[in-house]
Amino acid sequence: MILAAAWVVFMLVAYPGLMTMDSFDQLEEARAGFFTDSHPPAMAALWSVMDRVCSGPFGMLAIQGTAFLVGIYWILRRAMEPRSAAIVASIVFLFPPVSATMMAIWKDCLMAGFLVLGFAGCFDPRRWVRVLALVSFFVATAMRYNAFAATLPLIVLCWQWRELPWLKRYALALAAWFAITIAAYGVNMLLTDRQMHFWASTYALSDITGTLAHVDGSLPDTELGPLLVPTDIRVDHDFHAAVRAKYRPETFNHLLAGEGRLWTVPISGTTPMPAARREAIEHAWREIVGGHLGAYVRYRFTCFGEVLGIHPKFQGLTVVNRTAQVPERLAANHISTTTLPLQRTGERVLVFCARKTFLFRPWMYFSLALLLLRFTRGHRDVFALLASGILMELSLLALAVTPDYRYSHWLVVCTCLAVALLIARRARGIQAMPTIACPTMQ
C-alpha cells in the first residue's frame, strides 16, 4: 500500500508524461515506423508498441516509473524490513532531484528503471531471475549510448551464473557485460532505417569550437581557412576570432541556431548531412583536436565542470514544466494539455527545490559518492552501485557538450541508494552482505 500510494502520487503529478523536443522526435518516429540514429532507436521501437496499447506518453511513463519503483524497493529490501524498505523507496522515488527527471519521457529514465531492476535481480538465488537481470541490463544499454559505463561494475562485481572460483566468476561476468553491450549496440544498428551522423552535426562542431577557444594565441586564416571553409562555416575571415567569440561552455545551441550561428546543420528530421560536408567536418575535427590536444583536454574539463554544476549559476537545471512544452507538437500528437491543481503544486515544489536549494547540483552527489567509497569495504553491492554512478558521470567528461542535469540522474540515484543501504546496515549491525543470497553461499 505504501508503494502503491507513492506510485499514484507520482503518476498524478506527472500524467500523462512530460514531453521535450527529444520526446516528440522519438514519438513521431515511433508512429511513423521509421527510425533514425539521432536517438537510440530501441526506445522508439518500444514506444511504437506501447503507443498501440496506450496512445501517447502515458504508457512509457508507466513503464519507466513502475520499473524504477519496483527496482529500488527490491534493492532496499535486502537491507531493511519490508515496511521500512517501502517507505525509503517511496522517499527516494519522490525525492525532487530524482522524480523531476523521471516525470519526463526520456531515454535516461527508461535506462534508470531497467538498471535498478537488473541490479536487484543480480542477488536473487533463482538462476532464471539472474538471467532476467541480464535482459534488464540489455534493455538499459539499448536505451542510452553511454549506459555501458553504468552496467560495467554492476554486472562484473555483482552478477554470477553459479558459484565459481573468483577468476572464472569475474571472467564470465565480464564476458556477459561485453556480450550485452555489443548486442544492445547491434540491435540499435539493425533498427536504424537511416543514419543521421549526429556526431558530425553536433558533437564534432562543439569540440572544434571549444578546442579553438582554449588554444593559446591565435591561429592564422591560412591554417584554419582550408579546414573550416569546407564545413560551410558562416564566416569568411578571422576564423579563430569568430569561433572564440561564439564559444560558451554552458551550451552549444547558439552555434547551430539563431542569427549569429556559425553553422547551419540538420539536427532534426530525417534528412542527413551530405557526405562531402560530413567528411569535411570530420577532417577538421581530426586536424584541430589532434593538433591541439592540450586545448581539447582543457575544453573537456571545462565542460565537465559545467555538467557538475560547480559554478554559482547552473545552466543545466532540467525541471520540465508544462508551460515549456511546445503546444503545436502536443496538439499534433493528440496529447492532453489539461493541468490539474495537484500537478501545478508538484511543479512549483520541484521548481522551488531546483532554484532555491543545492539539491540539483550534481557535484554534491559526485563528491558524496567518492566519499562513501571508503565505507563500502565488505559491501560489494554498494561499492558497485557507487562505481556505476561515478563511471557513468565520468563518461560525460568525454561525451557531454551541454550541462543537462538529466545526464547526472543515474549518479543521483546511485548515491541516494548507497546512503540508504549503508545507514540501514549499520543500524542493524550488519558489517557485510553476500554478493548473492544463494543457499550454497555463506
C-alpha positions in Angstrom: 0.0 0.0 0.0 2.9 2.4 0.7 4.4 1.7 -2.7 1.1 2.0 -4.4 0.5 5.3 -2.7 3.9 6.6 -3.9 3.2 5.3 -7.4 -0.2 7.0 -7.6 1.2 10.4 -6.4 3.9 10.2 -8.9 1.5 9.3 -11.8 -1.0 12.0 -10.8 1.7 14.7 -10.8 3.5 13.5 -14.0 0.4 12.5 -16.0 0.5 11.9 -19.0 4.3 12.3 -19.1 6.2 15.5 -19.8 7.4 15.9 -23.4 10.5 17.7 -24.7 11.9 18.0 -28.2 13.7 14.7 -27.8 10.5 13.1 -26.6 8.5 14.4 -29.6 11.1 13.3 -32.0 11.0 9.7 -30.7 7.2 9.6 -30.5 6.9 10.8 -34.1 9.5 8.2 -35.2 7.6 5.5 -33.3 4.3 6.4 -35.0 6.0 6.6 -38.5 7.8 3.3 -38.0 10.9 4.9 -39.4 13.9 5.1 -37.0 17.0 7.2 -37.2 20.1 7.1 -35.0 19.7 10.6 -33.7 18.4 8.9 -30.6 18.6 5.1 -29.7 16.0 3.6 -32.0 15.3 0.9 -29.4 13.3 3.4 -27.4 11.3 4.5 -30.5 10.7 0.8 -31.2 9.4 0.2 -27.7 7.2 3.3 -27.9 5.7 2.1 -31.2 4.5 -1.0 -29.4 3.2 0.9 -26.3 1.5 3.6 -28.4 -0.8 0.9 -29.8 -1.7 -0.2 -26.3 -2.0 3.3 -24.8 -1.7 6.2 -27.2 0.7 9.0 -26.2 3.3 9.2 -23.5 1.5 7.6 -20.5 2.4 4.0 -21.5 6.1 4.9 -21.4 5.7 6.9 -18.2 4.1 3.8 -16.6 6.9 1.5 -17.7 9.8 3.7 -16.5 8.0 4.7 -13.3 6.9 1.2 -12.3 10.3 -0.4 -13.2 12.1 2.2 -11.2 10.0 2.0 -8.1 9.9 -1.8 -8.0 13.7 -1.9 -8.6 14.6 0.4 -5.8 12.3 -1.3 -3.4 13.8 -4.7 -4.4 17.3 -3.3 -3.8 16.4 -1.8 -0.4 14.6 -4.9 0.7 18.0 -6.6 1.0 18.9 -4.3 3.9 15.6 -3.5 5.5 12.3 -4.9 6.7 9.5 -4.7 4.0 7.7 -1.7 5.5 10.9 0.3 6.0 12.1 -0.6 2.5 8.8 0.6 1.1 8.9 3.9 3.0 12.5 4.6 2.0 11.9 3.5 -1.6 8.9 5.9 -1.8 11.1 8.7 -0.4 13.8 8.1 -3.0 11.2 7.8 -5.7 9.5 11.1 -4.9 12.8 12.9 -3.9 12.7 16.0 -6.2 16.1 15.5 -7.8 15.0 12.0 -8.8 11.3 12.5 -9.6 11.8 15.7 -11.6 13.7 13.7 -14.2 11.6 10.6 -14.0 8.4 12.6 -15.0 9.8 13.3 -18.5 9.7 10.7 -21.3 13.4 10.3 -21.8 15.8 7.5 -22.6 17.6 8.4 -19.3 14.6 7.5 -17.3 14.0 4.2 -19.1 17.6 3.4 -18.6 17.4 4.1 -14.9 14.3 1.9 -14.5 15.9 -1.1 -16.1 19.2 -0.6 -14.4 17.7 -0.8 -10.9 15.7 -3.9 -11.9 18.8 -5.6 -13.3 20.9 -4.7 -10.3 18.3 -6.0 -7.9 17.9 -9.2 -9.9 21.6 -10.0 -9.6 21.2 -11.0 -6.0 18.2 -13.4 -6.4 19.0 -17.1 -5.6 17.0 -18.2 -8.6 19.1 -18.5 -11.7 16.3 -17.6 -14.1 15.8 -14.3 -12.3 19.5 -13.6 -12.7 19.2 -14.3 -16.4 16.3 -11.8 -16.5 18.6 -9.3 -14.8 20.9 -9.5 -17.8 17.9 -8.9 -20.0 17.2 -5.8 -18.0 20.8 -4.6 -18.4 20.5 -5.2 -22.1 17.4 -3.1 -22.4 19.0 -0.3 -20.3 22.1 -0.4 -22.5 19.9 -0.1 -25.6 18.2 3.0 -24.2 21.3 5.1 -23.9 24.6 5.1 -25.8 26.9 5.5 -22.8 25.0 3.1 -20.5 27.8 0.6 -20.8 29.7 2.7 -18.2 26.9 2.2 -15.7 26.5 -1.6 -16.4 30.2 -2.5 -16.2 30.6 -2.5 -12.3 27.0 -3.7 -11.7 27.5 -6.9 -13.9 31.1 -7.6 -13.3 31.0 -7.2 -9.5 27.5 -8.5 -8.7 26.3 -10.9 -11.3 27.2 -14.6 -11.4 25.9 -17.6 -13.2 26.7 -20.1 -10.3 29.2 -20.5 -7.6 32.7 -20.5 -9.2 36.3 -19.7 -8.3 36.8 -15.9 -8.3 38.8 -15.7 -11.5 36.2 -17.7 -13.5 33.4 -15.8 -11.9 34.8 -12.4 -12.9 35.8 -13.6 -16.4 32.3 -14.9 -17.0 30.7 -11.7 -15.7 32.9 -9.6 -17.9 32.1 -11.7 -20.9 28.4 -11.3 -20.1 28.8 -7.5 -19.9 30.7 -7.4 -23.2 28.1 -9.6 -24.9 25.2 -7.4 -23.6 26.9 -4.2 -24.7 27.6 -5.5 -28.2 24.1 -7.0 -28.5 22.5 -3.7 -27.5 24.5 -1.7 -30.0 23.8 -4.3 -32.6 20.1 -4.1 -32.1 20.1 -0.4 -32.4 22.1 -0.6 -35.6 19.6 -3.2 -37.0 16.6 -1.0 -36.1 18.1 2.1 -37.7 16.4 2.9 -41.0 18.6 5.9 -41.7 21.8 7.1 -40.2 21.8 10.8 -39.4 25.5 11.0 -38.5 24.5 13.1 -35.5 28.1 13.3 -34.2 29.3 15.4 -37.2 26.4 17.9 -36.9 26.7 18.4 -33.1 29.5 17.0 -31.0 32.2 17.5 -33.6 31.3 21.1 -34.1 31.2 21.7 -30.4 34.6 20.1 -30.0 36.1 22.2 -32.8 34.7 25.4 -31.2 35.7 24.5 -27.7 39.2 23.4 -28.7 39.9 26.6 -30.7 38.6 28.7 -27.8 41.2 27.2 -25.5 44.2 27.4 -27.9 46.8 29.8 -26.7 47.3 32.7 -29.1 45.6 33.0 -32.5 45.8 30.7 -35.5 46.0 32.4 -38.9 43.3 32.1 -41.6 45.8 30.4 -43.8 45.7 27.4 -41.3 42.1 27.4 -40.3 40.5 28.5 -43.6 41.2 25.3 -45.5 39.8 23.3 -42.6 36.7 25.3 -41.8 35.5 26.7 -45.2 34.6 23.2 -46.4 32.4 22.8 -43.3 30.2 25.7 -44.6 31.0 27.9 -41.6 29.1 31.2 -41.9 32.2 33.5 -41.7 34.8 34.1 -44.4 37.7 35.7 -42.4 39.2 35.9 -38.9 38.1 32.4 -38.3 39.8 31.9 -34.9 38.4 35.2 -33.5 34.9 34.5 -34.8 34.9 31.0 -33.3 36.4 32.1 -30.0 33.8 34.9 -29.7 30.9 32.4 -30.1 32.2 29.9 -27.5 30.1 29.4 -24.4 30.9 26.5 -22.1 27.4 26.1 -20.8 25.7 25.5 -24.2 26.4 24.9 -27.9 22.9 25.5 -29.3 23.8 29.1 -30.3 26.5 27.6 -32.6 23.7 26.0 -34.7 20.6 28.2 -34.2 19.8 31.9 -34.4 21.0 34.8 -36.5 24.6 34.7 -35.2 25.1 30.9 -35.7 28.3 29.6 -37.1 26.8 26.6 -38.9 23.5 25.5 -40.4 23.1 21.8 -39.9 20.3 19.3 -39.9 19.7 18.4 -36.2 16.1 17.2 -36.6 14.0 15.5 -39.2 15.2 12.5 -41.3 17.5 14.2 -43.9 21.1 13.6 -43.0 24.0 16.0 -43.8 25.6 15.5 -47.3 28.5 13.1 -47.2 31.0 15.6 -48.5 30.3 18.1 -45.8 30.3 15.5 -43.1 33.7 14.3 -44.2 34.9 17.9 -44.2 33.8 18.3 -40.6 35.3 15.0 -39.5 38.6 16.1 -41.2 38.5 19.5 -39.4 37.9 17.7 -36.1 40.8 15.4 -36.5 43.2 18.2 -37.5 42.1 20.7 -34.9 41.7 18.3 -31.9 44.6 16.1 -32.9 46.9 19.2 -33.3 45.9 20.8 -30.1 45.3 18.1 -27.6 46.1 20.2 -24.6 43.4 22.8 -25.6 41.0 19.9 -26.2 41.6 18.5 -22.7 41.1 21.9 -21.1 37.9 22.3 -23.0 36.6 18.9 -21.9 37.3 19.6 -18.3 35.6 23.0 -18.6 32.5 21.2 -20.0 32.6 18.6 -17.2 32.7 21.4 -14.6 29.5 22.8 -16.2 27.9 19.3 -16.1 28.7 19.0 -12.4 27.2 22.5 -11.7 30.2 23.9 -9.9 29.5 27.5 -10.9 27.1 29.7 -8.9 24.6 29.7 -11.8 24.0 26.1 -13.0 22.8 26.3 -16.6 21.9 22.6 -16.7 18.8 22.6 -14.5 16.2 20.4 -16.1 12.9 20.7 -14.4 10.4 20.4 -17.3 7.2 22.2 -16.7 4.1 22.0 -18.8 4.3 25.6 -20.0 7.7 24.8 -21.6 6.1 22.1 -23.8 5.5 23.0 -27.4 1.7 23.4 -27.8 1.8 22.8 -31.6 3.5 19.5 -31.2 1.3 18.5 -28.3 -1.8 19.2 -30.4 -0.3 17.4 -33.5 0.4 14.3 -31.4 -3.0 14.4 -29.7 -1.6 14.8 -26.2 -3.7 16.4 -23.4 -2.7 19.8 -22.2 -5.0 19.8 -19.2 -3.3 20.7 -15.9 -4.7 19.6 -12.6 -4.2 21.6 -9.3 -2.1 18.8 -7.9 0.2 18.9 -10.9 0.7 22.7 -10.6 1.5 22.2 -6.9 4.0 19.5 -7.6 5.6 21.5 -10.3 6.0 24.5 -8.0 7.7 22.3 -5.4 10.2 20.9 -8.0 11.0 24.3 -9.4 11.5 25.7 -5.9 13.9 22.9 -5.0 15.8 23.4 -8.2 16.1 27.2 -8.0 16.4 27.8 -4.2 18.4 24.8 -3.0 21.5 22.9 -4.0 19.7 19.6 -4.3 20.0 19.6 -8.0 23.8 20.2 -8.1 25.5 17.1 -9.4 28.8 17.9 -7.8 27.3 17.3 -4.4 26.4 13.7 -5.3 29.7 13.1 -7.1 31.6 14.3 -4.1 29.4 12.2 -1.7 29.8 9.1 -3.9 33.6 9.4 -3.8 33.5 9.9 0.0 31.2 6.9 0.5 33.6 4.6 -1.3 35.7 4.3 1.8 32.8 2.9 3.8 32.0 0.1 1.3 34.5 -2.4 2.5 32.6 -5.7 2.8 29.7 -4.2 0.9 30.5 -5.2 -2.7 27.0 -4.3 -3.9 27.1 -0.8 -2.5 30.6 -0.3 -4.0 29.3 -1.5 -7.4 26.4 0.9 -7.2 28.6 3.9 -6.4 31.1 2.9 -9.0 28.3 2.6 -11.6 27.2 6.2 -10.9 30.7 7.6 -10.8 31.7 5.8 -14.1 28.6 7.0 -15.8 29.3 10.5 -14.7 33.0 10.3 -15.8 31.9 9.2 -19.2 30.4 12.7 -19.6 34.0 14.0 -19.4 34.4 12.8 -23.0 30.8 12.9 -24.2 28.8 15.8 -22.8 28.6 19.1 -24.7 25.8 20.6 -22.6 25.3 20.6 -18.8 22.0 18.9 -18.8 21.1 17.7 -15.3 19.4 14.6 -16.5 22.8 13.3 -17.6 23.7 13.1 -13.9 20.4 11.5 -12.9 21.9 8.0 -12.5 24.6 9.3 -10.3 22.0 10.9 -8.0 20.0 7.7 -7.9 23.1 5.6 -7.1 24.3 7.9 -4.3 20.8 8.1 -2.7 20.5 4.3 -2.7 24.1 3.8 -1.4 23.4 6.2 1.5 20.2 4.3 2.4 21.8 0.9 2.2 24.8 1.8 4.3 22.7 3.5 7.0 20.3 0.6 7.2 23.1 -2.0 7.5 25.0 0.0 10.1 21.8 0.5 12.1 21.2 -3.3 12.1 24.8 -4.0 12.9 25.5 -5.7 9.5 29.1 -5.5 8.5 28.9 -7.1 5.1 26.4 -8.7 2.8 26.9 -11.6 0.5 27.0 -10.9 -3.2 24.2 -13.4 -4.0 21.9 -15.0 -1.4 22.3 -18.5 -2.8 21.6 -21.3 -0.4 25.1 -22.7 -1.0 26.8 -19.5 -0.1 27.5 -18.2 3.4 
